[in-house]
Amino acid sequence: MLSCFWKKYLGIECPGCGMQRSMVALLKGELKDSFLLFPALIPILCMFLFLLLHLKYDFKHGARILKINFIFASLLLISAYVFKISYGKL
């Protein structure tokens, strides 16, 4: 797996740390472990899947749904990162 630039040179994890491990766990079918490693992965994957469908079929409210999903995934990513920082899991 690729190493994190932030962790390697700055000594702290970036907000995206754990995404690769989470994807591997998800591909193995370990949903709980995947969520614990990187909670925003599943909403991000759903957002990209919906984006592809929206580009093909041009849903009426597709752009609004994508915006809401993006905001949700971003808030989940930020809150998980703040949680890691506050509880010293870095």
Number of C-alpha atoms within 10 A of each C-alpha: 5 5 9 16 13 13 13 10 8 10 11 14 18 14 17 14 19 19 17 17 15 24 21 14 17 17 11 10 11 13 15 12 16 24 18 12 19 22 21 23 22 17 17 17 13 14 19 15 11 18 18 12 13 17 11 9 10 12 14 9 9 16 15 11 16 17 12 13 18 16 12 15 21 15 13 17 20 15 15 18 20 13 12 14 14 10 8 8 9 13
